[in-house]
Amino acid sequence: MKTILIPTDFTKIAHQAIDYALELFQNEKVQYILLNAFQVEPGPNQNSFEVEKANHQAKLNQEEEFLQRKINSDSIVKSILWLGKIDFLPEELLKENKVDLVVMGTEGINEVEKYLGKSHAGEFVSHVDVNTLVVPCCSKYSVPQNILFTTNYNNVKKEGSLDLLNEFINKFDSNVFVLYVNNTESGLTSHQEDVKKHLREYFNESKVSFHEFLAEDIEAEVENFMMEYNIDMVSAIPLHNTFFERIFHNSMAKKLAEHATKPVLILTNK
């Protein structure tokens, strides 16, 4: 049974992530874990800890009941109320519950860069060893027929780091587009060539295509690629100050926000 953790603050954004996860795994046996992280700020007009805790628990119970009515008969739902910030959630909790994937809502594709920076979600992704699917609030579910995997051919290190991506590709019979964009004329190193060969062997050769471009404006090239090939989902393995971060630099994200609201699968490489 796959275990999917969905953080929720009971907003429309969180509900969007829940709905997307239900569609993506509608025919699978899944344990959904709803997580609400809360904290009580000190102050004369603030509720007491017990009152605040009771309020959050009541909302979480309602959310759990709502999800229970929507899942298939083979799946189950549980919930966790966590005192603290989502970015300080201990990795032990994820390990104890054997979480396979975190599905998180965000305000829009223009917020994706924060998942790799200093937002709560960014801190969360950076310190836990778990795959994370970022779902923009306006993203309508569609079968991920075309999946873009962005890479610099250096960041595929851990054995099994691409397994979830490959699972999606096989499940939905998706086309996978491996994209490398460089802004210098230097060719691939021997290591990069080896990684490219590994990717060619790893993915189904009939469904994978490799695309390499030389462009001064990397962000624009990626945007054009996504539009041209009707990309449904973006995937990458982020590393500090690497290609993926540059793709979702604020300027690029603003451009994408005008045209697309695509989920982003962040694959762990720890």
C-alpha angles and dihedrals in degrees: 000000000000116000118214122187117206117187111212136189090178093253131130088257091058091046089053089057091048092051092048092051091049091053094044094052100026095130098040134091103250139170107214117201117195112204125194116186115194140168135192117230115212116244142120094258097044125107118253119260093254093050093048092046091051091050093052093044091052091051091046091051090052091049091050092050090049092051092045089061092052104046124092121259094260096055132080137204133216132167138215127202109205127193107217142035121317090236091060096052105135117244088227090071090056091047094047091054093040092231113196099182140010117213112199131181122222135188093251146316088283087069095055094093088060089062086066095039136043105315120113090259090047092055089046094053093044098055104037127069099228137112112250131200113203112205119194113222094243095047111123114205117253129160106273094241094156118039123185117210111192117200144160089209089244103078102067100096113132121074107244096020091124097044096102092048090049090048090057092046092052094041095053097028086238130181111237120209114199107203128193120176121183129183095204131065094236112123128230118291120235089258092053090049089053091051091048090051090050091052092049090053094042099053124058102272092216091059103038129081129182123220126186125180137180109216137151091213103053094175094055092047092054092046091052090048093052092050095045096050098037094237114203099186135018121213134183145148106241124217127177111282094353137135096281093055090050091051091056097042110139095261092053092045092054090054091050091049089064094055113019146030103193128165116244122217110207109198120206117237101179 
